[in-house]
Amino acid sequence: LDTKGVIKCKAAVAWEPNKPLVIEEIEVAPPQANEIRIKMVATGVCHTDLYHLFEGMHEGGFPVVLGHEGAGIVESVGPGVTEYQTGDTVIPLFLSQCKECRFCKNPKSNHCEKGWIADRQGEMSPAESRFTCKGKKLLQFVGTSTFSEYTVVNQMAVAKIDPAAPLDKVCLLGCGICTGFGAAVNVAQVEPGSTCAVFGLGAVGLAAVMGCHFAGAKKIIAVDINPEKFEMAKVFGATDFVNPKDRSKPISEVIAEMTNGGVDFSLECVGSVGVMRSALESCVKGWGVSVIVGWTDLCDFAARPIQLIAGRTWKGALFGGFKSRDGVPQMVQSYMDKKVKLDEFITHNMPLAQVNDAIELMKNGKWYIYILYVYIIEDLQTELYKDKH
């Protein structure tokens, strides 16, 4: 800390799209009104980080510190913050919950009118940031930026969690696991005894499989072009596996034959508009529900009107329909009570210095989720952490 309360620390900076991240020393200014400065302990890598870096490539969205699946300890709070104090264990959230706007007050929605998503969807970052590096302002990815040893987040976008929770596991609840699990349980509202199909078996898809199983589905068809993923999908409750590359007919026809006309619920967890259509066509007419879970904003999707006229429902949701500050602590509790799995999603542990290796692994499909320890293990024994554990 310098005399003005600025912290110098390490962060992985994306100076421009489609280039490796660079580990830099950055300055993190103290929290302003209603803000919280967090010492990050662990973070995951999510496909949305890669989407921004390699696919979206919005020129206004750089330079930026990526990362949005993290957990840490409150280092300090700004004026007006009453619910959080130094030493609290927290998960920063890409989706805010101000609890005051019309969306927050409506039980049908988990949107919030405040936060970056309201008006800067292309850049995927708020206009303001507390980060600088080499005299330049760095953007804060989706208002969180967990690929930094410290970050500053608005209190509307922070979940206070059980201090006993292992941060290197529950950090995954900041995005992917809640997104997939909630898509099945909250959005599709999968019913006991039903049939389901999940398209794409990355972390979000595996979490969707887990949600279908949790909700009591009797048949869960896992769909992926990588057959190595099936054993993992079984761990989370999948009963059948279909690889579209092994089939001569469209996947929707294969699924219709397996389920007497189509599944009750299908979930698209890839972010591909073609797969979205296949998922819709794989659910049964009359009452089938298909949920779009994968994030993309690059193409239009298409379907025939008759597919919906026949009684199917096509819907989507952000963050699995969870109101963020309410839902994340509940999911942490579910993990602590052994009702949901997290450990099984983790395939690699790496220090922040190896963030580009983690990104390469994920790009090449060799992944479920990697935890990047923002600190090397010895450094986890920081004073703040010791106080809580």
C-alpha positions in Angstrom: 0.0 0.0 0.0 1.3 3.5 -0.8 0.3 6.6 1.2 -2.8 7.1 -1.0 -4.0 3.5 -0.4 -3.0 2.2 -3.9 -1.9 -1.4 -4.0 0.7 -2.6 -6.6 0.1 -6.2 -7.5 0.3 -8.8 -10.4 -2.4 -9.2 -12.9 -2.8 -10.9 -16.3 -3.4 -8.1 -18.8 -5.0 -8.5 -22.3 -3.5 -5.6 -24.1 -5.2 -6.4 -27.4 -7.5 -9.1 -28.8 -6.3 -12.4 -30.0 -2.9 -12.1 -28.2 -1.5 -13.9 -25.2 -2.1 -12.3 -21.8 0.9 -10.5 -20.2 1.7 -10.7 -16.4 2.2 -7.1 -15.4 2.5 -5.1 -12.2 -0.6 -3.0 -12.0 -1.9 -0.3 -9.6 -5.3 -0.9 -7.9 -6.8 2.3 -6.5 -8.7 2.1 -3.2 -12.4 1.5 -3.2 -14.7 4.5 -3.8 -18.2 4.9 -2.5 -20.1 1.6 -2.3 -17.1 -0.4 -3.5 -15.1 -3.2 -2.0 -11.5 -4.1 -2.6 -10.9 -7.9 -2.6 -7.7 -9.9 -2.3 -8.3 -12.7 -4.8 -7.4 -16.2 -3.6 -8.5 -18.4 -6.5 -10.1 -18.1 -9.9 -11.3 -20.4 -12.7 -11.0 -19.8 -16.5 -14.3 -19.7 -18.3 -15.1 -19.9 -22.0 -16.6 -16.3 -21.8 -13.0 -15.0 -21.1 -11.9 -16.8 -24.4 -15.0 -15.5 -26.2 -14.0 -11.9 -25.5 -10.4 -12.4 -26.3 -10.7 -14.5 -29.5 -14.3 -14.2 -30.8 -16.0 -11.0 -29.7 -12.7 -9.0 -30.1 -14.6 -5.7 -29.5 -12.0 -3.0 -30.1 -13.4 -0.9 -27.2 -13.0 -3.8 -24.8 -9.2 -3.6 -24.5 -6.8 -3.3 -22.7 -8.5 -5.4 -20.0 -7.9 -7.7 -17.1 -10.0 -10.8 -17.8 -11.4 -13.4 -15.3 -14.8 -13.5 -13.7 -15.0 -16.8 -11.7 -13.1 -16.0 -8.5 -13.3 -16.0 -4.7 -11.3 -14.0 -2.2 -11.2 -12.0 1.1 -12.4 -8.4 1.5 -9.2 -6.2 2.0 -11.0 -2.9 2.5 -14.4 -1.2 1.9 -15.3 2.3 0.6 -17.7 4.8 2.1 -21.3 3.7 2.3 -20.5 -0.1 2.5 -22.3 -1.6 5.5 -23.0 -5.2 4.6 -19.3 -6.2 4.1 -16.2 -5.7 6.2 -12.5 -6.5 6.0 -11.9 -10.2 6.3 -15.2 -11.4 4.9 -15.1 -14.3 2.4 -16.7 -13.3 -0.9 -17.3 -14.2 -4.5 -17.4 -11.2 -7.0 -20.3 -11.4 -9.4 -20.5 -10.5 -13.1 -24.3 -10.0 -12.7 -25.3 -7.3 -10.1 -28.3 -7.4 -7.8 -29.0 -3.9 -6.5 -32.2 -5.3 -4.9 -34.0 -2.0 -5.7 -34.7 -1.9 -9.5 -37.8 -3.3 -11.2 -35.9 -6.4 -12.3 -34.5 -7.1 -8.9 -37.9 -6.7 -7.3 -39.5 -9.1 -9.8 -39.3 -12.8 -8.9 -39.5 -13.7 -12.6 -36.1 -12.2 -13.4 -32.5 -12.1 -12.2 -31.5 -9.1 -14.3 -30.6 -5.8 -12.7 -30.8 -2.3 -14.3 -27.5 -1.3 -12.7 -24.0 -2.7 -13.5 -22.0 -3.0 -16.8 -24.5 -5.2 -18.6 -27.1 -2.4 -18.7 -25.3 -0.3 -21.3 -21.9 -1.7 -22.3 -22.7 -5.2 -23.5 -20.2 -5.0 -26.4 -17.2 -3.9 -24.4 -18.2 -6.4 -21.6 -16.8 -3.9 -19.1 -18.0 -0.9 -17.1 -16.6 2.5 -18.3 -14.9 3.2 -14.9 -12.1 1.1 -13.5 -9.7 1.2 -10.5 -6.9 -0.4 -12.5 -3.9 1.3 -14.2 -0.8 -0.1 -15.8 2.2 1.8 -17.3 0.1 5.0 -17.1 -2.9 3.5 -19.0 -6.3 2.7 -17.7 -7.2 -1.0 -17.8 -10.8 -2.1 -18.2 -12.4 -4.3 -15.7 -13.9 -7.4 -17.4 -17.7 -7.8 -16.6 -17.0 -5.7 -13.5 -14.9 -8.4 -11.8 -11.5 -9.0 -13.3 -10.4 -12.0 -11.2 -7.1 -12.5 -13.1 -5.6 -10.0 -10.7 -4.3 -10.4 -7.1 -6.6 -7.5 -6.1 -9.8 -6.2 -7.6 -12.4 -3.5 -6.7 -16.0 -4.4 -7.1 -19.3 -2.6 -6.5 -21.1 -4.0 -3.5 -24.1 -4.8 -5.7 -22.0 -7.4 -7.3 -20.5 -9.3 -4.4 -21.8 -12.4 -2.6 -20.8 -13.0 1.0 -20.3 -16.7 1.6 -19.6 -19.2 4.4 -16.1 -18.5 5.6 -15.5 -22.2 6.0 -16.0 -22.8 2.2 -12.8 -23.8 0.3 -12.2 -20.8 -2.0 -10.3 -22.9 -4.6 -13.5 -24.9 -5.2 -16.4 -22.4 -4.7 -14.9 -19.8 -7.0 -16.5 -21.9 -9.8 -19.9 -20.8 -8.5 -19.1 -17.3 -9.8 -20.2 -18.3 -13.3 -20.2 -21.7 -15.0 -21.6 -24.1 -12.5 -24.5 -21.8 -11.4 -25.1 -21.1 -15.1 -25.5 -24.8 -16.1 -27.1 -26.1 -12.9 -29.6 -23.2 -12.7 -30.5 -23.5 -16.4 -31.8 -27.0 -15.7 -33.4 -26.4 -12.3 -34.6 -22.8 -12.4 -35.1 -22.1 -16.1 -36.1 -25.4 -17.8 -37.6 -26.5 -14.5 -36.8 -30.1 -15.2 -39.3 -32.5 -13.7 -38.8 -35.8 -11.9 -39.0 -38.8 -14.3 -38.5 -36.6 -17.4 -36.1 -37.1 -20.3 -33.4 -34.5 -21.0 -30.6 -33.8 -23.5 -27.6 -31.6 -22.8 -25.6 -30.3 -25.8 -21.9 -29.6 -25.0 -20.0 -31.1 -22.1 -17.8 -28.3 -21.0 -18.2 -27.2 -17.4 -21.5 -25.5 -18.0 -22.9 -28.6 -19.8 -21.7 -30.9 -17.1 -23.3 -28.6 -14.5 -26.5 -28.8 -16.6 -26.3 -32.6 -16.5 -25.9 -32.3 -12.7 -28.9 -30.1 -12.5 -31.1 -32.5 -14.6 -30.0 -35.3 -12.3 -30.6 -33.2 -9.1 -34.2 -32.5 -10.4 -34.9 -36.2 -10.8 -34.7 -36.7 -14.6 -34.7 -40.5 -15.5 -32.9 -40.3 -18.8 -30.2 -37.7 -19.5 -28.6 -37.8 -23.0 -25.2 -36.1 -23.1 -24.3 -34.8 -26.6 -20.7 -33.9 -27.5 -18.3 -34.4 -30.4 -15.5 -35.4 -27.9 -16.1 -39.0 -26.7 -13.6 -38.5 -23.9 -16.2 -36.4 -22.1 -18.7 -39.2 -21.6 -17.0 -40.8 -18.6 -17.0 -37.4 -16.9 -20.7 -36.8 -17.8 -21.6 -40.1 -16.2 -20.1 -38.9 -12.9 -22.7 -36.0 -13.0 -25.6 -38.2 -13.8 -25.7 -38.7 -17.6 -27.3 -42.0 -18.7 -26.6 -42.0 -22.5 -24.0 -40.4 -24.8 -24.4 -39.4 -28.4 -21.5 -38.2 -30.6 -23.0 -36.4 -33.6 -19.8 -37.2 -35.6 -20.7 -41.0 -35.3 -24.2 -40.5 -36.8 -25.3 -40.3 -40.4 -28.6 -38.6 -39.6 -29.3 -35.3 -37.8 -28.9 -35.5 -34.0 -32.5 -34.4 -33.5 -33.6 -37.6 -35.4 -31.3 -39.7 -33.3 -32.7 -38.3 -30.1 -36.3 -38.6 -31.3 -35.7 -42.4 -31.9 -34.2 -42.8 -28.5 -37.1 -41.0 -26.7 -40.3 -41.7 -28.6 -40.4 -38.3 -30.4 -38.0 -36.1 -28.5 -36.9 -35.2 -25.0 -39.0 -33.2 -22.5 -36.1 -30.8 -21.9 -33.0 -29.8 -23.9 -30.2 -27.5 -23.0 -27.7 -25.9 -25.4 -24.4 -25.3 -23.6 -22.1 -24.5 -26.5 -22.9 -21.0 -27.7 -23.4 -22.1 -31.3 -26.5 -21.0 -33.1 -26.6 -24.3 -35.2 -26.5 -26.3 -32.0 -29.3 -24.1 -30.5 -31.5 -25.2 -33.4 -30.6 -28.9 -33.0 -31.4 -28.6 -29.3 -34.8 -27.1 -30.1 -35.6 -29.8 -32.7 -34.6 -32.5 -30.3 -37.3 -31.7 -27.8 -40.8 -33.2 -28.1 -43.7 -31.3 -29.7 -46.6 -30.4 -27.4 -44.6 -29.6 -24.3 -40.9 -29.7 -25.0 -38.8 -26.9 -23.5 -35.4 -26.0 -24.9 -33.1 -23.5 -23.1 -30.2 -21.5 -24.7 -27.4 -21.4 -22.1 -24.2 -20.8 -24.2 -23.1 -17.2 -24.6 -22.7 -15.6 -28.0 -23.8 -12.3 -29.7 -22.3 -12.8 -33.1 -25.0 -14.5 -35.2 -28.8 -14.8 -35.5 -30.4 -18.1 -34.7 -33.2 -19.7 -36.9 -36.0 -22.1 -36.6 -39.2 -22.9 -38.5 -42.3 -21.3 -37.0 -44.1 -24.6 -37.0 -41.6 -25.9 -34.5 -42.9 -23.5 -31.9 -46.5 -23.5 -33.1 -46.4 -27.3 -32.4 -46.1 -26.5 -28.7 -42.4 -26.2 -28.0 -41.0 -23.5 -25.8 -37.7 -21.8 -26.6 -36.1 -19.8 -23.9 -32.8 -18.5 -22.5 -31.4 -17.3 -19.3 -28.3 -15.6 -17.9 -26.5 -17.1 -14.9 -29.0 -20.0 -14.7 -31.8 -17.7 -13.5 -30.1 -17.1 -10.1 -30.5 -13.7 -8.5 -26.8 -13.4 -8.0 -26.2 -12.1 -4.4 -29.0 -14.4 -3.1 -28.3 -17.5 -5.2 -24.5 -17.8 -4.9 -24.4 -18.2 -1.1 -27.2 -20.8 -1.4 -25.2 -22.8 -3.9 -22.1 -22.6 -1.7 -24.3 -24.0 1.1 -25.5 -26.8 -1.2 -21.9 -27.7 -2.0 -21.0 -27.7 1.8 -24.1 -30.0 2.3 -22.8 -32.3 -0.5 -25.9 -31.7 -2.6 -23.9 -30.4 -5.6 -20.4 -31.4 -6.8 -17.6 -29.0 -7.5 -14.3 -30.9 -6.9 -15.0 -33.1 -9.9 -14.9 -30.1 -12.3 -11.3 -29.3 -11.5 -8.7 -30.9 -13.7 -5.7 -28.6 -13.3 -4.2 -26.3 -10.6 -1.9 -23.6 -11.9 -0.4 -20.3 -10.7 -1.5 -17.1 -12.3 1.8 -17.0 -14.2 0.6 -20.0 -16.3 -2.7 -18.4 -17.4 -1.8 -18.7 -21.1 -1.2 -22.4 -20.6 -4.7 -22.7 -19.1 -6.2 -20.8 -22.0 -4.5 -23.1 -24.5 -5.8 -26.2 -22.7 -9.3 -24.8 -22.8 -9.1 -23.8 -26.4 -8.0 -27.3 -27.3 -10.9 -28.9 -25.5 -8.7 -30.7 -23.0 -10.6 -29.1 -20.1 -13.3 -29.0 -17.6 -12.1 -26.1 -15.5 -8.7 -25.0 -14.4 -8.2 -23.2 -11.2 -5.6 -20.6 -11.4 -4.3 -19.9 -7.9 -3.8 -16.2 -8.0 -1.2 -17.0 -5.3 1.1 -19.8 -5.3 0.1 -22.2 -2.5 2.5 -20.9 0.2 1.1 -17.4 -0.3 -2.4 -18.5 0.6 -1.4 -18.3 4.2 -1.8 -14.5 4.1 -2.8 -12.8 7.3 -6.4 -12.2 6.0 -6.7 -15.8 5.2 -5.3 -17.0 8.5 -7.8 -14.8 10.4 -10.7 -16.7 8.8 -9.3 -20.2 8.8 
